[in-house]
Amino acid sequence: MVKKILHLEGLAFFLIALFFYYQLEGNWLLFIALLFTPDISMIGYLKDKKLGAILYNIVHNYVLSIAIILIGILFKNTFIVQLGIILLAHVGLDRLLGFGLKYPSNFKDTHLQKI
């Protein structure tokens, strides 16, 4: 039951991100082009599992996306806000699909599997 709630939470964040991106009249081609760029953070796995998990987790969380959005608002920079929203959408989509934060033991060991 808890896992389903977390998946629904991911869906909610994804839909909220789409709504606000639409409200800001963002470029949808840019949205699509950048939606999966946060996955570049998996490059750390080329060195080892620990670095891979650290880099992945730094990028794939709601806190970073909200921080980027707030920085964009603070500096009145719509483009930065849009980047934060795209990251929020990515993280929400990941959670919806069952991709959680990584443990350093293995790429497939995530916080969603421990619930």
SERO-4910 file (N, C-alpha, C, O; in steps of 0.05 Angstrom, whole numbers):
BEGIN
 pado doro    nc1    nc2    nc3   cac1   cac2   cac3    cc1    cc2    cc3    oc1    oc2    oc3
  Met    A     16    -24      0      0      0      0     17     25      0     12     44    -15
  Val    A     38     26     17     56     49     19     70     54     -8     72     77    -17
  Lys    A     78     32    -21     92     35    -47     73     48    -68     82     65    -83
  Lys    A     48     40    -68     29     52    -87     25     81    -81     22     97   -100
  Ile    A     24     89    -56     21    117    -49     45    133    -59     42    155    -70
  Leu    A     69    122    -56     93    135    -66     93    138    -97    102    158   -108
  His    A     83    118   -110     80    119   -139     60    141   -147     64    156   -166
  Leu    A     38    142   -132     18    163   -138     29    191   -131     23    211   -145
  Glu    A     46    193   -111     59    218   -104     77    227   -128     77    250   -135
  Gly    A     91    208   -139    107    214   -163     90    224   -186     98    243   -200
  Leu    A     68    211   -190     49    220   -211     39    248   -206     38    265   -224
  Ala    A     33    254   -181     24    281   -173     45    302   -179     39    323   -191
  Phe    A     70    297   -171     91    316   -177     96    319   -206    101    341   -216
  Phe    A     94    297   -221     98    299   -250     76    317   -263     82    334   -279
  Leu    A     51    312   -255     29    328   -266     30    357   -257     24    375   -273
  Ile    A     38    362   -232     42    390   -223     63    404   -239     60    427   -246
  Ala    A     85    390   -244    107    401   -260     97    408   -288    103    430   -298
  Leu    A     82    390   -300     71    396   -327     53    420   -326     54    438   -344
  Phe    A     36    422   -306     18    445   -303     33    471   -302     27    490   -316
  Phe    A     53    472   -284     68    497   -280     85    504   -304     89    527   -311
  Tyr    A     96    484   -318    111    489   -342     93    501   -363    100    520   -377
  Tyr    A     69    490   -365     49    501   -384     42    530   -376     40    547   -394
  Gln    A     38    535   -350     31    562   -341     53    582   -348     48    606   -353
  Leu    A     78    573   -347    101    591   -354    106    593   -384    124    607   -393
  Glu    A     88    579   -399     90    579   -429    118    570   -438    131    582   -455
  Gly    A    127    549   -425    154    538   -432    154    525   -459    133    518   -470
  Asn    A    178    522   -470    182    510   -496    181    479   -492    197    468   -477
  Trp    A    161    466   -504    157    437   -500    179    421   -513    185    399   -504
  Leu    A    191    431   -534    214    416   -546    237    416   -526    251    395   -523
  Leu    A    242    438   -512    262    439   -492    256    421   -469    273    407   -459
  Phe    A    231    420   -461    222    402   -440    228    373   -446    240    359   -430
  Ile    A    221    365   -470    226    337   -478    256    332   -481    265    311   -473
  Ala    A    270    351   -492    299    347   -495    314    345   -469    333    330   -466
  Leu    A    304    359   -448    318    359   -423    307    340   -402    318    336   -381
  Leu    A    284    328   -408    270    311   -388    288    289   -377    286    282   -354
  Phe    A    304    277   -394    320    254   -385    349    261   -381    365    243   -375
  Thr    A    357    286   -383    385    293   -379    394    289   -350    418    284   -346
  Pro    A    376    289   -329    386    283   -302    398    255   -300    413    249   -282
  Asp    A    391    237   -319    402    210   -318    431    209   -324    444    189   -320
  Ile    A    442    231   -334    471    233   -339    486    229   -312    509    220   -312
  Ser    A    473    235   -290    485    231   -264    493    202   -258    508    197   -240
  Met    A    482    184   -274    489    156   -270    518    150   -279    528    128   -275
  Ile    A    531    170   -290    559    166   -300    577    157   -277    598    144   -282
  Gly    A    571    165   -253    587    157   -230    589    127   -226    609    118   -214
  Tyr    A    570    112   -237    571     83   -235    594     72   -251    602     49   -247
  Leu    A    605     87   -270    628     78   -285    653     74   -267    670     58   -272
  Lys    A    654     90   -245    676     88   -226    670     66   -206    685     47   -203
  Asp    A    648     70   -191    640     49   -172    611     55   -163    600     76   -169
  Lys    A    600     36   -148    572     38   -139    567     60   -120    546     73   -120
  Lys    A    587     65   -102    583     86    -82    581    113    -95    563    129    -90
  Leu    A    600    120   -113    600    146   -126    575    148   -144    562    169   -145
  Gly    A    568    127   -157    544    127   -174    519    133   -158    502    149   -166
  Ala    A    516    120   -135    493    125   -118    492    154   -107    471    167   -107
  Ile    A    516    164   -100    517    191    -89    509    211   -111    492    229   -106
  Leu    A    521    209   -134    514    228   -156    485    226   -164    471    246   -168
  Tyr    A    475    202   -167    447    197   -174    429    210   -154    410    224   -161
  Asn    A    434    205   -128    416    215   -107    417    245   -104    397    258    -97
  Ile    A    440    257   -110    442    287   -108    424    299   -129    411    320   -123
  Val    A    422    287   -152    406    299   -174    377    290   -172    359    306   -179
  His    A    371    266   -165    344    254   -166    329    257   -140    322    237   -127
  Asn    A    324    282   -132    307    286   -108    291    312   -111    298    330   -127
  Tyr    A    270    314    -96    253    337    -98    266    362    -87    260    384    -96
  Val    A    283    359    -67    296    382    -55    312    399    -75    309    423    -76
  Leu    A    328    385    -91    344    400   -111    326    414   -131    331    437   -138
  Ser    A    306    401   -141    288    413   -161    274    437   -149    271    458   -162
  Ile    A    265    435   -124    251    458   -112    271    481   -106    264    504   -109
  Ala    A    296    474    -99    316    494    -94    322    509   -120    325    534   -120
  Ile    A    324    495   -142    328    508   -168    305    527   -175    309    549   -185
  Ile    A    281    517   -171    257    534   -176    258    559   -159    253    581   -169
  Leu    A    265    556   -133    266    580   -115    288    599   -123    284    623   -122
  Ile    A    311    589   -132    332    606   -142    323    622   -166    329    645   -169
  Gly    A    309    608   -184    299    622   -208    279    643   -200    279    665   -212
  Ile    A    262    638   -181    243    658   -172    257    681   -158    251    705   -164
  Leu    A    277    675   -141    292    696   -127    306    715   -147    306    739   -143
  Phe    A    318    704   -168    332    720   -187    314    728   -211    324    740   -230
  Lys    A    288    722   -209    269    730   -230    278    720   -257    278    734   -277
  Asn    A    287    694   -258    297    682   -282    278    658   -289    280    637   -277
  Thr    A    261    663   -308    241    643   -316    254    617   -326    244    595   -322
  Phe    A    277    620   -340    290    597   -352    300    578   -329    297    554   -332
  Ile    A    311    589   -308    320    573   -286    296    559   -272    298    536   -264
  Val    A    274    574   -270    250    562   -258    241    538   -276    234    517   -265
  Gln    A    242    542   -302    234    521   -320    252    496   -317    243    474   -319
  Leu    A    278    501   -314    297    479   -310    290    463   -285    291    439   -285
  Gly    A    284    478   -264    275    465   -239    250    449   -242    247    427   -231
  Ile    A    231    459   -257    206    445   -262    211    420   -279    199    399   -274
  Ile    A    229    422   -298    236    398   -314    248    377   -296    242    353   -299
  Leu    A    266    385   -278    278    366   -260    256    354   -241    256    330   -236
  Leu    A    238    370   -232    216    361   -215    199    340   -231    192    319   -219
  Ala    A    194    346   -256    179    327   -273    194    300   -275    182    279   -274
  His    A    220    302   -279    237    278   -282    236    261   -257    232    237   -258
  Val    A    240    274   -234    240    259   -209    212    247   -204    210    224   -196
  Gly    A    191    262   -209    164    251   -206    159    227   -224    148    207   -215
  Leu    A    168    230   -249    164    207   -268    180    183   -259    171    160   -260
  Asp    A    205    188   -249    221    165   -238    206    151   -216    205    127   -215
  Arg    A    195    167   -197    181    155   -174    157    140   -183    151    118   -173
  Leu    A    142    151   -202    119    138   -213    126    111   -225    111     91   -222
  Leu    A    149    110   -239    157     85   -252    172     66   -233    180     44   -241
  Gly    A    176     74   -208    188     57   -189    218     60   -185    230     43   -172
  Phe    A    229     81   -197    258     85   -194    262    104   -170    255    127   -170
  Gly    A    274     93   -150    278    108   -125    307    117   -122    324    112   -139
  Leu    A    312    129    -99    339    136    -91    356    111    -88    345     90    -78
  Lys    A    381    112    -95    398     88    -96    414     84    -70    423    103    -57
  Tyr    A    417     59    -63    435     51    -42    461     43    -55    461     33    -77
  Pro    A    484     47    -41    510     41    -53    515     12    -58    535      5    -70
  Ser    A    498     -6    -47    503    -35    -50    499    -44    -79    514    -61    -89
  Asn    A    479    -33    -93    473    -42   -120    455    -21   -133    438     -9   -120
  Phe    A    458    -17   -159    441      2   -174    411     -4   -170    395     15   -169
  Lys    A    404    -29   -169    376    -36   -167    365    -34   -138    341    -38   -134
  Asp    A    382    -30   -118    373    -27    -91    364      2    -87    381     20    -85
  Thr    A    338      6    -84    327     33    -81    310     36    -56    302     16    -44
  His    A    305     60    -49    288     65    -25    260     55    -29    246     49     -9
  Leu    A    251     53    -54    224     44    -58    221     14    -54    200      3    -48
  Gln    A    243     -1    -58    243    -30    -54    244    -37    -24    235    -59    -16
  Lys    A    253    -19     -8    256    -24     21    230    -20     36    227    -26     59
  Ile    A    210     -9     21    184     -4     34    165    -27     30    142    -27     39
***
